[in-house]
Amino acid sequence: MSEPVDIDQLKTLVAGERKRRGLSLRAAAEQADVPFNTLARVEKGHLPDLANFRRIVEWLGLAPERFFQPAQVRAVDTPEVIAHHLARDPNLSDAAAEKIAGLVRELYTSLAVTNRPVKVHLRAASTFTPDASRILGELLGDIQDVLTDKHDRTRHDAANG
């Protein structure tokens, strides 16, 4: 289980701000209104108590929520959620629940709109020339157009078939 606070980010920012201001650990702790030992522990990667965390973040001039990691969101697969509930329905046998779940999966697959933009990170982006970037952009656009057309035809055929 991970820490609810991004302590690595906090320790890096505290050390960086202290150095930026040209402060010793003791002087920075005094400015932040926290005990010297607390600030020393934060710079070593330890999480302070809530009151000291608030003071340190205030000293940094940052919002506390910046350090909180978002709760892990589990991707929800709608047909599987439905299958889960069907399997626990006391009015259905296991075979009946699975049969209904199978129908839901089929319908969902054929009717769900799954057009989501794809994000790509190019590690070598800084080495691309403007022409190479333009050509790659056009190529990716062409690929997307072909895939979108194919997807639309498949949906049209399924609806009319």
Protein Blocks (a to p, Z undefined) as FASTA:
>chain_A
ZZfbdfklmmmmmmmmmmmnopafklmmmmnopafklmmmmmnopacdfklmmmmmmmno
pafklmpccdddddddfklmmmmmmmmmmkbcfklmmmmmmmmmmmmmmmpccbdcdddd
dfklmmpcfklmmmmmmmmmmmmmmmmmmmmmmmmmmmmZZ
